[in-house]
Amino acid sequence: MRYLLPVGVLVLAAAMLLATPVGTPIFGLDHQRFALAALVAALFIAFLMRTGGRRAVAGDLARAVGSALIWLVLIVGLTGVYAYRFEFSDIADRVLAELTPGDVTIGKGGEVIVPRRLGGQFLIAAKVNNVPTKFLFDTGASTVVVRAEDAKDMGVDVAALDYDVDVTTANGAARAAEAVLDRIAIGPIVVRNVHALIARPGALNENLLGANFLDRLQSYSVERGRLVLKGK
């Protein structure tokens, strides 16, 4: 119980730091100086409570210094967590993206938010002609490219395709066929009549969400390790 007050001071200071935008002073102090002032105040209160307001004898002083060092280590650790909170959040999102690959989040404005995977890629859950599938976000691809194995499930007559278009994939040069996908939906974003290439069976490991789909959105951007897609 003796440390309840200094802990309360630190919790209150942390809450104020989190609630106040970076660059906005708190009691006339920038965030760094305010955090330092809160740390000093908490240590001073802890010292007074440790000694009970008495004249500190050598034993009391030693114990107080030991407690102060423990508090200092804790505060430095908490300060580090606060300073790198965005990086920790990004790591957590990447781990979650590996555990639930392709899952997307819908923002308040209807935008689709996709976390980056540990490998640095964005895997997006979508529906093509109401068939669930996944796409890799690929601005280097000029068009949407779909694996033949998935195109068959989407209702494309794969047997009637003419693979007469040369494409370059992660597996090397390959042949693909032109097709039109009636509907690609990613969360609330729906784009119709999308021209696509159907890669020959075995030529592609992942479907690619290329520029001809992305250019029909209102915008797309990467913000703090997250892909944000906004429909028109």
N, C-alpha and C positions, 0 to 999 in steps of 0.2 A: 504493500500500500504506500510505502514511503516514496516510491517513484511514480505514483499515479499523476501527480501534478506536472513533473517534467515531461512525462510521456504525453500528457494532454497538450502541453505547449507545442511539442513536436508534431503531433497529429493535426492540431489546428493550423500550424505553419504549413504543413504539407498540403492540407486541403486548400489553403489560400493560394499556394503556388500553383496547384493544379487548376483552380478555378479562374486564375488571373492570366489573361493572354500574355505571351512572352513579349517583353518590351514595355508593358504597362507597369509603372512603379507601384509598390505596396508600401504605404506609409512613407512615401518619398524615397524609398530604396529600390534599386533594381533587384531582380530575383536572386542573384548571387549574394549580394550584401544582406538581403532580408533573410536568406537561409543561414548565413553565417551568424547574424544577430540572434536568430531563433536558437541556433546551436549553443551559442554562448549563454543565453538566458537559461536554457534547459540545464546546462552543466552547472551554472551558478546555483540554480534552485536545488539540483541534486546534491551539490556540495553542502549547502546550508542544512538540508534535511538529513544528510549523513552525519553531520557533526551536532545536530540538534540545537544549533545556535550557540553552542558552548565555545569556549576558547579551544581551538583544536590542539590536542596533544599530538605527540609524534605518531602514535598508533592510529588515531582518528585521521590524521593527515595522510598517512600511507594508504589507509583504506579508501579515503576519498579520492586520492590520485588514481588508485587502481580502478575504482568505479568510473572515474572520468575517462580513463583510457578505454574501458569497455564501451562506454557511451560514444566515444569518438569513433571507434571502429564501426559501431552500428550506424552512426550517422553518415560516415563516409560511404558505407555500403548502400544506404538508402539514397544518398545523393547521387551515387553512380547509377542506381536503377532509374531515378527520375531523369537524369541527364540523357540516358540512353533508352528512354521508354519507347521511342519510335522504332529503334533498332530491335528491341526485344519483341515488340508487337509484330514487326516484319518476320522475325524468326518463327514466332508462334503461328503466324498465318501460313508460312511455308510448310511447317510441319503438318498443320491441319490440311493443307492442300494435298499433301502426300497421302494422308489418311482417308480423305474424301475427294479423290481426284475429279475435277470437272465441276464440282459444286459451285454455284454462283450465289451472290447476295443481291437483293434488290434494294436500292437506295430510296430515300424519301421522295426524290424527284422522278422515280421510275428508271433510273440508270442501273445498269448491270455492273456489279463489281466482282472481279475474279482475282483471287490471290495468286501470287507467283509461286511456282513449285520450287523445290530445293535445287533442281537443275537449271533454274532461271527461266523456264518456259511457262506460258499460260495455257492451261488446258480448259476448254470451255464446254460445258454441257449445253446441248442444243437439241432441237427437234427438226428433222427434215421430213416434210410431208407427214408430220405427226409421229415419226419414228425416232425414238431417243438415240442420240449419237454424241460423239465428242469431236471437237476440232482443236487443233493447235493454232494459236494466234500467230500468223505469219505475214508480216508486212512485205516480206521479200517475194511472196507469191503474188503474181498479177491477177490470179483468179482463184476461185474456190476449187480445191482438188479433193476428190472423194475416192476412197478405195472401192474397187469393184465389188468386194465382198459386202460392203455396207450399202452400196448403190442398189444392189439386188433387193435388200430388205426395204429400201425406200420406194420400191415400185418401178425402178428403172429396168427396162428390158435389156439386160446386159448382153444377152446372146445376139441382139441385133446391132450392137455398137460396132463402129468401125474405128479401130485404134490407129489413127493416122496422124496424130499430133505428137511431136517430139517434146518431151518434158525432162527436166532435170530434178531429181529427188535426192534425199539423203542417201538412198541406195545406189545412186548413179543415174545414168541416162535411161529413160523408159519411154514407152508409148502410151498415149491416152486418147480417149474419145470425147467428143463434145456432147453436152447434154444440157437440158434446162431443168432446174429443180423448182417445183411449183412454189415451195414455201420453206424458208428457214426461220425458225423462231428461237430466240435466246431470251428466256424470261419473257417480259412484256414486249420485247423488240421483235417485230415480224417484218421480213423482207420477202417479197414475192418475185417469181420469175427470175431466178438467179442463174446466170450462165455458169456452168461448171465443167471441169474436166474429170472424166472417170478414168482413173489409172488402171492399167492392165493388172490382172490378179497377181499378187505377190510383189508388185513394184513399190508399194507404199506402206509404211508402218502406221501412219496416223493420217487422218483427214486434216486438210489445211484450210483455214479460214483466210482467204486472200483478199487483195485490195479491192476487187470488184464488189465484194460485200461490204467491206469497211467504208468505202467511199459513199455508200448509200445511207450511212448513219449521219446523225447530226454532228457527232464528234466521237473520237476515241483517244484516250491518253493513258499514260502510265504515271500514277501518282503514289509516291511512297511505297513502291513495291506492289501496287495493285493496278490491274487493268480496269479502266472505267469506260463502258460503252454507253452512249446516249442515242436513242432512236429519235427519228424526226417526229 
